[in-house]
Amino acid sequence: MALVLPSSVWIEPGARRRVADEAAALDTSRALVVADAFLTERGVTGEIVALLEEAEFAVAVFDEIEPDPTDAAIDEGRAALVRHEADVVVAVGGGSVLDAAKTIAVRGANPGPLRQYMGYGQLAGAGLPVIAIPTTAGTGSEATRVVVVTDIATDTKMMLLDDRLVPKVALVDVELSATMPRPLTAHVGVDTLTHGIEAYVSQKATPETDELARSCVALCGRHLEAAWRDGSDLEARAGMARAAYEGGAAFANSSVCLVHGMSRPLGAVFHVPHGLSNAVLLPAVTAFSLPGAPERYAEVARAFGVATDGDDTATAGQALLDALERLNAALEVPRLRDLRGVDRETFDAALPKMAADALDSGSPDRNPVVPTQEEIEELYRRAW
């Protein structure tokens, strides 16, 4: 199986400074830089603009992307692209920005309601090339053919998966992720671990994705807590930056599973950031899924460093479950009941819709144990 990945990848301190050379190699001259207001205020957007302008690129900026991008924001970004007559999109930011930029880039070749392209391989045409510069070590969007966009009319998070969404270039710069605050480091770090685990236990896993997934899990085991404890630990940050890329590359070529299927509705209804919703759900969903692939989960435990080759399957699986609970506690990941804006009455009322939306996403079908709607509702309750 040939992996679908960016054609040019740089994972190193200062990788962002390659942006003009990579854009030139794509034979482009007019760049739309997609970011968010925070990065513009911090000067990160301006640095990327300066690097491009020094190389005589015509540059425009669209920095109105907010967490959990909407279809309306995508269309505003597309309008900015058309006004500038851009021929390349440069995305600098976290997963929301990267997902938005990838979608903006293909929107011209895929008109009409965005929801009609929801699902697997539904895009009608290719878009502009994307250069992805992640600022968080988490989503892996710089490596994936996946985007998640909220349909504001239905309050549903839509997943689009298509080869045309893979960035042409990924510039993974550890210096950018080093400024992440502790909570964000924790949430996107467990998100990265989730990508590695789900890619490995997915029913769509392959030998090629297995290698990337195991490496992702192993890197998380070595570096996640260290990166959380000391944000200036560049070795730990670099390890997590590589883990994020490898996790994204793995799941984009196999699949995510039930954690992601449940995470998207939770985020859409309660506006919980994607990384945090994955982190909150991972322990409970792993415990539910383990009987469907005990050997696979045992291998995850060994890669993560909480079991040895001498441990039998059952021992290793239990070690993984214990480790995931300990990890969330150590990283101060809250439970659902502790999140602002998530009260129990509203939560219980939303369970049927969230469970139905999770099933409709298709991701649970790749899980080692394919759940019913009632089982998904119970898993949400366990995460409460």
CORVENHU-V99411 format. One record per helix or strand of 3 or more residues. SS is the DSSP state (h for helix, s for strand). FROM is the first residue (numbers start at 1). TO is the last residue. If there is no record, write none. Layout:
SS,FROM,TO  SS,FROM,TO
//
This chain:
s,8,11  h,15,25  s,30,34  h,37,42  h,44,54  s,58,62  h,71,84  s,88,93  h,95,107  h,114,117  s,129,134  h,141,143  s,146,151  s,156,161  h,163,165  s,169,172  h,174,177  h,182,201  h,207,229  h,234,253  h,258,270  h,274,292  h,294,304  h,313,330  h,336,338  h,344,360  h,363,366  h,373,383
//
